[in-house]
């Protein structure tokens, strides 16, 4: 077979893309992702050959990790997503790296060191114990870490059983408290200070402890029995030696890396999670404000359209009606005012006085004579008086 490093010498017309399905196994020396594509090219020359290109996306090791299996002490199978520091770089997930020290599997979580007692790939659980407390000795934890802090890690989103999960609080008091003598830690107590261990479902603060006391360390704990708030120190030693169990999830790690939140799928699946959008308080506030503004604008538009506008139209029509009615009334009154006055009767002496005894004759006809007069108000009048006239019949015709 002849190989060529120059892509220009390859006949692109004879290139074909072949898809093969490879099922990886734990014993494979080389990991080949499923549904890998092979590019095969045949070109014509004096000697025929085949050129096969294997495309493997090495930029996404988390999606296509190499299947490796290691062991350390009591843990016979350390495989994806877990890996040991000594494993090849392509093995497992770097976020789930473990170490093997003195033939014991050790996990570093937030600066605390924990012996790994068991890894379950079916239930996705991890059983660990603090390295300072796992052998049942009297000591403080390697690092102060509460159950709440442990669960904030996206890699370990929950514990196996919340009912029996506790936080061990180590409390140092300047005075001896006789009521707590049963939970006194002898190796950490002296004449000047006294250390007691307290069990709660939450991280104990200094405000929750007696006034002369202060919380100096916390550690996750698990015990399948009901425990008093201040148990005996022997019970506390058993709890610390037993360690605690927590869930692990690659999906939750990837989910929170995208800015989302990982939650249980439902109540019946204690180790299956789903990725949801993280609750955004300000986005919710903006949504509420937008809805409020939209409702307010809709209410204003509805008020104007269905209440105010009809009232304005009604008032306009009412005003128009009364204005028209007023004009009609004015016209009627005006017409009544302009009607001729009723005739006023005068007696004969009054007429004589107004006509000055018929002295001012201004005209005559065949059967009447016309006299000028004046009303009492000063208005000039003409009065026609019927009677015989000296006008000839020829002038009357």
Secondary structure, 3 states (H helix, E strand, C coil): CCCCCCHHHCCHHHEEEEEECCCCCCCCCCCCCCCEEEEEEEECCCCCEEEEEECCCCCCCCCCCECCEEEECCEEEEECCCEECCCCCCECCHHHEEEEECCEEEEEECCEEEEEEEEECCCCEEEEEECCCCCCCCCCCCCCECHHHHHCCCCCCCECCCCCEEEEEEEEECCCCHHHHHHECHHHCCCCCEEEEEEECCCCCCCCCCCCEEEEEEEEEECCCCCCCCCCHHHHHHHHHHCEEEECCHHHHHHHHCCEEEEEEECCEEEEEEEEECCCHHHHHHHHHHHHHHHHHHHHHHHHHHHHHHHHHHHHHHHHHHHHHHHHHHHHHHHHHCCCCCCCCCCHHHHHHHCCCCCCEEEECCCEEEEEEECCCCCEEEEEEECCCCCCHHHHC
